[in-house]
Amino acid sequence: MFNPLLENVRELSDDDLMERLNELQKKMTQASRAGMFNSISQMQTILAEYQEEMSRRHREAIDKGKDKYEELIDIKK
């Protein structure tokens, strides 16, 4: 999903992204308790974008780590 009003999440630092994820989850909990279900669906769209960016960063870090360790480990069949 895409929210055109959301800033470019790729430009956020890891700490800022995590902070926004946590803050949005708190707001969603509050909105749920208050019965603001229309707002929750909009927040879920933004949350999905934050989570996708975090997943992309984790995959990228894993890929970089694989390259680093493949050179160190020589497995012969």
N, C-alpha and C positions, 0 to 999 in steps of 0.2 A: 504494500500500500504506500501511498505517497501523500504527504500533506504539503501543499505549496507554501503555507505560511511558516513552516519550520525552517530554521536556518540550516546551513550546510553542516550536517553532523560530522562529516569527515574532517572539518577544520577544528573540532573540539579536541582538547587534550583528553587522555585516558581518564584523568581524575575528574574533569568537568563532565565527561560523558557519564561516568558512574554516579556522580552527584545528581545529575539530572534524572537518571534512571530511578534512583532511590527517592528523590523528591516527587516524581510523577507517581510512583507506586503509593506513596503516602497520600497524595491527593486523590488517587483513585479509591483508596480505602475510605477516606472521608466522604467522598461523593457517594459511594455505595451505601454508607450508613445513613446519609441524608436523603437517599432515594432519588438522586440525580442521574438517572440511567441514560438519558440522552448525552450528557456530558461524558459519561464513562466510555461510550463507544468512540467518541472523538479522541479521548485520551488513550484508548487502546491502539488507535492508529499511530499516534506519536510514539507510544511505548514500543510498538512493533518495529518502527524505524530505528529507535535507539538500540534495541536488542539485536537487530540485524547488523548494525554497524559494529557492535561489540563482538558479535560472532565473526564478522569479516576480519576484524583485527586479531582475534584469537587464531583463526585459520592462517592468517599471514605470518604470525609469530611461530606457529608450528611448522609451517613450510620453511621458514628461515632456519629454524632449529634442525630440521631434517638435513638440509644441505651441510650444515656445520658438522653434524655427527656422522654423516655418511663418509666423509673424508677420514674420520678417525677410526671407524670400524671397518675392517676388511674381512668380509665373510666369504670364504671360498667353498664352493660346492664340490 
